[in-house]
Amino acid sequence: MPRFRCRLGTASGEVTVQEIVAPAPQVLRSQLEDKGYFVFSIQPARPWENLLGSLFRREKRVSLKDFILFNQEFTALLKAGLPVLTALDLLLSHQRQGHFNRLLEQVRDDVRGGASLSEAFANRGNTFPPIYSATLAAGERSGELVAVIQRYLFYLRTVQAIRKKVLSALIYPVILLTLSVALVFLLLTFIVPKFSELFLGSGAQLPAITRIVLAASRVTEYGWPFLLAALVAAPLAVKVVGARPEGRLFLARLRMRIPLLGENIRRYNVSQMCRTLGTLVAGGIPIVSALDVVAEAMGNEWYKVELRNVKRQVLEGQSLWSSLERAGIATPMAVEMVEVGESTGSLAEMLDQVSQFYDEELATAVERFVALLEPALLLFMAVLISLVVLSVYMPLFSMYNLVSG
């Protein structure tokens, strides 16, 4: 496990620095806060070692299908009146051997050792989503564990449905773009060079379009190793930058500024933020604790940082809607809905409505984008391939006219 350098404040007002081993920063933060420390910062104690680990380590994830099936069976057993430990034992006796089964055995052992179910899942680090552990904690406090797990399953299915809809809409444009790029690469690397020998040997004056295409062909023919290296280095560079919180924050802000795409990224993050927060509030989790969980659940680093600022403002006595407005991470409509929810005591319902609205907005935007992208790609590739073909045939026509004349 990685080692972290922690700057902590004690109850007596002293500031100390400690190096602690933990599965993940959020787990360590939770453990230290439970012990009464005020956490100023948590940084990797060995940055380069953790950086290399983040680049080449592939954490084995739990299958979503297995996770949903487990929760369905688990809630059925709890609803039948079985204790948590007995339900886990029964499920493990029917589970096939595998990574998920080993994780459940660790959860079962933690529960048997006196830990709560939420603590047992939180101790697995990033293997399970932070919202799941927080949801279990809310169910344990309220005594409605079955209801909160069922609410979480509904949340999980909703997120998956939206993700599948977006991915399925992008499959055809991606395939079309890949085939088009491959075709142009084939033309410039293998076809055009064959004609270039004929053109250059004739000594005739070549049209400008032919000279441009021949230059592009030479660059592609002899420079493809560099192009391939650039294609490999670009995502690696992004991963290196994204291995640090500062880099992730820079990339998040950069993505938000991309024309057209940035607005859809904003819609997606507002929807995710409101849905997660609404699910936790509906489960009985206090708003301050819920903001912590939402911040950890967000994939966008900018939203992580700003949600922590929102939590700090709420702790100081500010309203949630005004804190979101100052942070700039929510749209005006979302801010208004949160204000109505806070004033009427229906915050969870308002947050759910905001997430549904932006889910529909995002689906519509993706469908419109794909509807425009497909003909635009076809037109662009038709023009590009036509230019390549013309660059080959125009000198041939000139040579034919020269010979026949």
C-alpha positions as CSV (number, residue, x, y, z in Angstrom):
1,M,0.0,0.0,0.0
2,P,1.2,3.6,-0.6
3,R,2.6,5.8,2.1
4,F,1.2,9.2,2.6
5,R,2.7,12.3,4.3
6,C,-0.1,13.9,6.5
7,R,-0.1,17.4,7.9
8,L,-2.5,17.2,10.9
9,G,-3.9,19.5,13.5
10,T,-4.6,18.1,17.0
11,A,-7.3,19.0,19.5
12,S,-4.7,20.9,21.6
13,G,-3.9,23.2,18.6
14,E,-0.6,21.6,17.6
15,V,0.3,20.8,14.0
16,T,2.2,17.6,13.3
17,V,3.5,15.8,10.2
18,Q,3.2,12.0,10.0
19,E,3.8,9.3,7.4
20,I,1.1,6.8,7.3
21,V,0.4,3.7,5.1
22,A,-3.2,3.5,3.8
23,P,-5.1,2.0,0.8
24,A,-6.3,5.4,-0.5
25,P,-6.2,9.1,0.6
26,Q,-10.0,9.3,1.2
27,V,-9.8,6.2,3.5
28,L,-6.9,7.7,5.4
29,R,-8.7,11.1,5.7
30,S,-11.8,9.4,7.1
31,Q,-9.7,7.4,9.6
32,L,-7.8,10.4,10.8
33,E,-10.9,12.6,11.2
34,D,-12.6,9.7,13.2
35,K,-9.6,9.9,15.6
36,G,-10.1,13.6,16.1
37,Y,-7.4,15.1,13.9
38,F,-8.0,18.1,11.6
39,V,-6.5,17.1,8.2
40,F,-4.7,20.0,6.5
41,S,-3.2,17.9,3.6
42,I,-2.5,14.4,2.5
43,Q,0.3,14.0,0.0
44,P,2.2,10.9,-1.3
45,A,5.3,10.4,0.8
46,R,7.2,9.0,-2.2
47,P,5.9,10.9,-5.2
48,W,7.9,9.1,-7.9
49,E,7.2,5.7,-6.6
50,N,3.4,6.4,-6.4
51,L,3.5,8.1,-9.8
52,L,5.0,5.0,-11.4
53,G,2.6,2.8,-9.6
54,S,-0.4,4.9,-10.8
55,L,1.0,4.7,-14.4
56,F,1.5,0.9,-14.6
57,R,-0.7,-0.5,-11.8
58,R,-4.0,-1.8,-13.0
59,E,-6.4,-2.2,-10.1
60,K,-8.7,-5.1,-10.6
61,R,-12.3,-3.8,-10.6
62,V,-15.4,-5.6,-9.5
63,S,-17.7,-6.6,-12.3
64,L,-20.8,-4.4,-12.3
65,K,-23.0,-7.3,-13.1
66,D,-21.7,-9.3,-10.1
67,F,-22.0,-6.2,-7.8
68,I,-25.6,-5.6,-8.7
69,L,-26.5,-9.3,-8.4
70,F,-24.8,-9.4,-5.0
71,N,-26.8,-6.4,-3.7
72,Q,-30.1,-7.9,-5.1
73,E,-29.5,-11.2,-3.3
74,F,-28.2,-9.4,-0.2
75,T,-31.3,-7.2,0.2
76,A,-33.5,-10.3,-0.4
77,L,-31.8,-12.1,2.5
78,L,-32.0,-9.0,4.8
79,K,-35.6,-8.5,3.9
80,A,-36.2,-12.1,4.9
81,G,-34.9,-11.3,8.4
82,L,-31.4,-12.7,8.3
83,P,-28.6,-10.9,10.2
84,V,-25.9,-9.2,8.1
85,L,-23.2,-11.7,9.0
86,T,-25.4,-14.7,8.3
87,A,-26.5,-13.2,4.9
88,L,-22.8,-12.7,4.0
89,D,-21.9,-16.3,5.0
90,L,-24.8,-17.6,2.9
91,L,-23.9,-15.6,-0.1
92,L,-20.3,-16.6,0.1
93,S,-21.2,-20.3,0.2
94,H,-22.9,-19.9,-3.2
95,Q,-20.4,-17.5,-4.8
96,R,-17.9,-18.9,-7.3
97,Q,-14.2,-18.3,-6.5
98,G,-12.8,-15.1,-7.9
99,H,-11.7,-11.5,-7.1
100,F,-15.1,-10.4,-5.9
101,N,-15.5,-13.5,-3.7
102,R,-12.1,-12.7,-2.0
103,L,-13.2,-9.1,-1.4
104,L,-16.5,-10.3,0.2
105,E,-14.6,-12.7,2.4
106,Q,-12.5,-9.7,3.6
107,V,-15.7,-7.8,4.2
108,R,-17.2,-10.7,6.1
109,D,-14.1,-11.1,8.3
110,D,-14.1,-7.3,9.1
111,V,-17.8,-7.6,10.1
112,R,-17.1,-10.6,12.2
113,G,-14.3,-8.7,13.9
114,G,-16.7,-6.0,15.0
115,A,-16.6,-3.5,12.1
116,S,-19.8,-2.2,10.7
117,L,-20.8,-3.2,7.1
118,S,-20.1,0.3,5.8
119,E,-16.7,0.3,7.4
120,A,-15.9,-3.1,6.0
121,F,-16.6,-1.9,2.5
122,A,-14.8,1.4,3.0
123,N,-11.7,-0.5,4.1
124,R,-11.4,-2.0,0.6
125,G,-10.2,1.4,-0.7
126,N,-11.2,2.4,-4.3
127,T,-12.5,-1.1,-5.1
128,F,-16.0,0.0,-4.2
129,P,-17.5,3.5,-4.8
130,P,-17.4,5.9,-1.8
131,I,-21.1,6.5,-2.3
132,Y,-21.8,2.8,-1.6
133,S,-20.1,2.9,1.8
134,A,-21.8,6.2,2.7
135,T,-25.2,4.7,1.7
136,L,-24.7,1.7,3.9
137,A,-23.7,3.9,6.8
138,A,-26.9,5.9,6.4
139,G,-28.9,2.7,6.3
140,E,-27.2,1.4,9.4
141,R,-27.9,4.7,11.3
142,S,-31.6,4.8,10.2
143,G,-32.3,1.1,10.5
144,E,-33.4,1.0,6.9
145,L,-30.5,-0.8,5.3
146,V,-32.6,-2.6,2.7
147,A,-34.3,0.6,1.5
148,V,-31.1,2.5,1.1
149,I,-29.4,-0.4,-0.8
150,Q,-32.4,-0.6,-3.1
151,R,-32.2,3.2,-3.6
152,Y,-28.5,2.8,-4.5
153,L,-29.3,0.1,-7.0
154,F,-31.8,2.4,-8.7
155,Y,-29.1,5.1,-8.8
156,L,-26.5,2.6,-10.2
157,R,-28.9,1.4,-13.0
158,T,-29.7,5.0,-13.9
159,V,-26.1,6.0,-14.3
160,Q,-25.4,2.9,-16.3
161,A,-28.3,3.5,-18.6
162,I,-27.2,7.0,-19.4
163,R,-23.6,5.9,-19.9
164,K,-24.7,3.1,-22.3
165,K,-26.9,5.5,-24.2
166,V,-24.0,8.0,-24.8
167,L,-21.5,5.3,-25.7
168,S,-23.9,3.5,-28.1
169,A,-24.6,6.9,-29.9
170,L,-20.8,7.4,-30.4
171,I,-19.9,3.9,-31.7
172,Y,-20.8,4.5,-35.3
173,P,-19.0,7.9,-35.6
174,V,-15.9,6.5,-34.0
175,I,-15.8,3.5,-36.4
176,L,-16.4,5.8,-39.3
177,L,-13.6,8.1,-38.3
178,T,-11.2,5.2,-37.7
179,L,-11.9,3.7,-41.1
180,S,-11.5,7.0,-42.8
181,V,-8.2,7.8,-41.2
182,A,-7.0,4.3,-42.0
183,L,-8.0,4.7,-45.7
184,V,-6.2,8.1,-46.0
185,F,-3.1,6.6,-44.3
186,L,-3.2,3.7,-46.8
187,L,-3.5,6.1,-49.8
188,L,-0.7,8.4,-48.6
189,T,1.6,5.6,-47.6
190,F,1.2,3.0,-50.3
191,I,-0.8,4.3,-53.3
192,V,0.5,7.9,-53.8
193,P,4.2,6.9,-53.5
194,K,3.8,4.5,-56.5
195,F,2.6,7.4,-58.7
196,S,5.1,9.9,-57.3
197,E,8.0,7.9,-59.0
198,L,6.1,8.3,-62.3
199,F,5.4,12.0,-61.8
200,L,8.9,13.0,-60.7
201,G,10.5,11.0,-63.5
202,S,8.4,12.7,-66.2
203,G,9.9,16.1,-65.4
204,A,6.6,17.8,-66.0
205,Q,5.3,20.7,-64.0
206,L,3.0,19.3,-61.3
207,P,-0.2,21.0,-60.1
208,A,0.0,22.7,-56.7
209,I,-2.5,20.1,-55.3
210,T,-0.3,17.3,-56.4
211,R,2.8,18.8,-54.9
212,I,0.9,19.2,-51.5
213,V,-0.3,15.6,-51.5
214,L,3.1,14.3,-52.5
215,A,4.7,16.3,-49.6
216,A,2.1,14.9,-47.2
217,S,2.7,11.4,-48.6
218,R,6.5,11.7,-48.0
219,V,5.8,12.9,-44.4
220,T,3.5,10.0,-43.8
221,E,5.7,7.4,-45.5
222,Y,8.9,8.3,-43.7
223,G,7.5,9.9,-40.6
224,W,4.9,7.3,-39.5
225,P,7.2,6.0,-36.7
226,F,7.2,9.6,-35.2
227,L,3.4,9.8,-35.7
228,L,3.0,6.5,-33.9
229,A,5.3,7.6,-31.1
230,A,3.3,10.8,-30.8
231,L,0.1,8.8,-30.6
232,V,1.6,6.7,-27.8
233,A,3.3,9.6,-26.0
234,A,0.2,11.9,-26.0
235,P,-2.0,9.7,-23.7
236,L,1.0,8.7,-21.6
237,A,1.8,12.4,-21.1
238,V,-1.9,13.0,-20.1
239,K,-1.6,10.1,-17.6
240,V,1.6,11.5,-16.1
241,V,0.0,14.9,-15.7
242,G,-3.2,13.4,-14.3
243,A,-1.3,11.3,-11.8
244,R,-1.0,14.4,-9.5
245,P,-4.0,16.4,-8.1
246,E,-2.7,19.6,-9.6
247,G,-2.4,18.0,-13.0
248,R,-5.9,16.5,-12.8
249,L,-7.2,20.0,-11.9
250,F,-5.5,21.5,-14.9
251,L,-6.9,18.9,-17.3
252,A,-10.4,19.2,-15.8
253,R,-10.4,23.0,-16.4
254,L,-9.0,22.5,-19.9
255,R,-11.7,20.0,-20.8
256,M,-14.4,22.4,-19.5
257,R,-13.1,25.1,-22.0
258,I,-13.4,22.9,-25.1
259,P,-16.1,24.4,-27.4
260,L,-19.3,22.4,-27.5
261,L,-17.8,19.5,-25.6
262,G,-17.2,21.6,-22.5
263,E,-20.9,22.4,-22.1
264,N,-21.8,18.8,-22.3
265,I,-19.1,17.9,-19.7
266,R,-20.7,20.5,-17.4
267,R,-24.2,19.0,-17.9
268,Y,-22.8,15.5,-17.1
269,N,-21.1,16.7,-13.9
270,V,-24.0,18.7,-12.7
271,S,-26.3,15.7,-13.3
272,Q,-23.8,13.4,-11.5
273,M,-23.4,15.8,-8.6
274,C,-27.1,16.3,-8.0
275,R,-28.0,12.7,-8.4
276,T,-25.4,11.5,-6.0
277,L,-26.2,14.2,-3.5
278,G,-29.9,13.6,-3.8
279,T,-29.4,9.9,-3.2
280,L,-27.4,10.5,-0.1
281,V,-29.7,13.1,1.3
282,A,-32.7,10.9,0.7
283,G,-30.9,8.1,2.6
284,G,-30.7,10.3,5.7
285,I,-27.0,11.4,5.4
286,P,-26.3,15.0,6.7
287,I,-25.6,17.4,4.0
288,V,-22.0,18.1,5.2
289,S,-21.1,14.4,5.2
290,A,-22.9,13.9,1.9
291,L,-20.8,16.7,0.3
292,D,-17.6,14.8,1.3
293,V,-18.9,11.7,-0.4
294,V,-20.0,13.5,-3.5
295,A,-16.6,15.2,-3.8
296,E,-14.9,11.8,-3.7
297,A,-17.4,10.3,-6.2
298,M,-16.9,13.0,-8.8
299,G,-14.6,12.1,-11.7
300,N,-13.9,15.7,-12.4
301,E,-11.1,17.1,-10.2
302,W,-12.4,20.7,-10.5
303,Y,-15.7,19.6,-9.0
304,K,-13.9,17.7,-6.3
305,V,-12.0,20.8,-5.2
306,E,-15.0,23.2,-5.4
307,L,-17.3,20.8,-3.6
308,R,-14.8,20.7,-0.7
309,N,-15.0,24.5,-0.7
310,V,-18.8,24.3,-0.7
311,K,-18.7,21.9,2.3
312,R,-16.5,24.4,4.2
313,Q,-18.9,27.3,3.5
314,V,-21.9,25.1,4.6
315,L,-20.0,24.3,7.8
316,E,-19.6,28.1,8.3
317,G,-23.3,28.5,8.2
318,Q,-23.9,29.4,4.5
319,S,-26.8,27.9,2.6
320,L,-26.1,25.1,0.1
321,W,-27.5,27.0,-2.8
322,S,-25.5,30.2,-2.2
323,S,-22.3,28.1,-1.7
324,L,-22.9,26.3,-5.0
325,E,-23.6,29.6,-6.7
326,R,-20.3,31.1,-5.5
327,A,-18.3,28.0,-6.5
328,G,-19.7,28.2,-10.0
329,I,-20.1,24.5,-10.4
330,A,-23.9,24.5,-10.7
331,T,-26.0,26.0,-13.4
332,P,-28.4,28.9,-12.5
333,M,-31.4,26.5,-12.9
334,A,-29.7,23.9,-10.5
335,V,-29.0,26.7,-8.0
336,E,-32.7,27.8,-8.1
337,M,-34.0,24.3,-7.6
338,V,-31.6,23.7,-4.7
339,E,-32.8,27.0,-3.1
340,V,-36.4,25.9,-3.5
341,G,-35.5,22.4,-2.0
342,E,-33.8,23.9,1.0
343,S,-36.6,26.4,1.7
344,T,-39.4,23.7,1.4
345,G,-37.6,20.8,2.9
346,S,-37.7,18.8,-0.3
347,L,-34.0,19.0,-1.2
348,A,-33.7,15.4,-2.3
349,E,-36.6,15.6,-4.7
350,M,-35.4,18.9,-6.2
351,L,-31.9,17.4,-6.7
352,D,-33.4,14.4,-8.4
353,Q,-35.4,16.6,-10.8
354,V,-32.3,18.5,-11.7
355,S,-30.4,15.3,-12.5
356,Q,-33.3,14.0,-14.6
357,F,-33.5,17.4,-16.5
358,Y,-29.7,17.4,-17.3
359,D,-29.8,13.7,-18.2
360,E,-32.4,14.5,-20.9
361,E,-30.4,17.6,-21.9
362,L,-27.3,15.5,-22.3
363,A,-29.0,12.8,-24.2
364,T,-30.5,15.4,-26.6
365,A,-27.2,17.1,-27.0
366,V,-25.4,13.8,-27.8
367,E,-28.0,12.8,-30.3
368,R,-27.9,16.2,-32.0
369,F,-24.1,16.1,-32.0
370,V,-24.0,12.6,-33.5
371,A,-26.7,13.5,-36.1
372,L,-24.4,16.4,-37.3
373,L,-21.1,14.5,-36.9
374,E,-22.0,11.6,-39.2
375,P,-22.7,13.7,-42.4
376,A,-19.9,16.1,-41.5
377,L,-17.4,13.2,-41.3
378,L,-18.7,11.7,-44.5
379,L,-18.4,15.1,-46.3
380,F,-15.0,15.8,-44.9
381,M,-13.6,12.4,-45.9
382,A,-15.3,12.5,-49.3
383,V,-13.6,15.9,-50.0
384,L,-10.2,14.7,-48.6
385,I,-10.2,11.5,-50.7
386,S,-11.4,13.4,-53.7
387,L,-8.4,15.7,-53.4
388,V,-6.0,12.8,-53.1
389,V,-7.6,11.1,-56.2
390,L,-7.5,14.4,-58.2
391,S,-3.9,15.0,-57.2
392,V,-3.1,11.7,-58.8
393,Y,-5.2,12.0,-62.0
394,M,-4.5,15.6,-62.9
395,P,-0.8,15.0,-63.7
396,L,-1.8,11.9,-65.7
397,F,-4.2,13.9,-67.8
398,S,-1.4,16.5,-68.3
399,M,1.0,13.8,-69.4
400,Y,-1.5,12.2,-71.7
401,N,-2.2,15.6,-73.4
402,L,1.5,16.2,-73.7
403,V,2.2,12.8,-75.3
404,S,-0.9,13.0,-77.7
405,G,0.0,16.6,-78.6
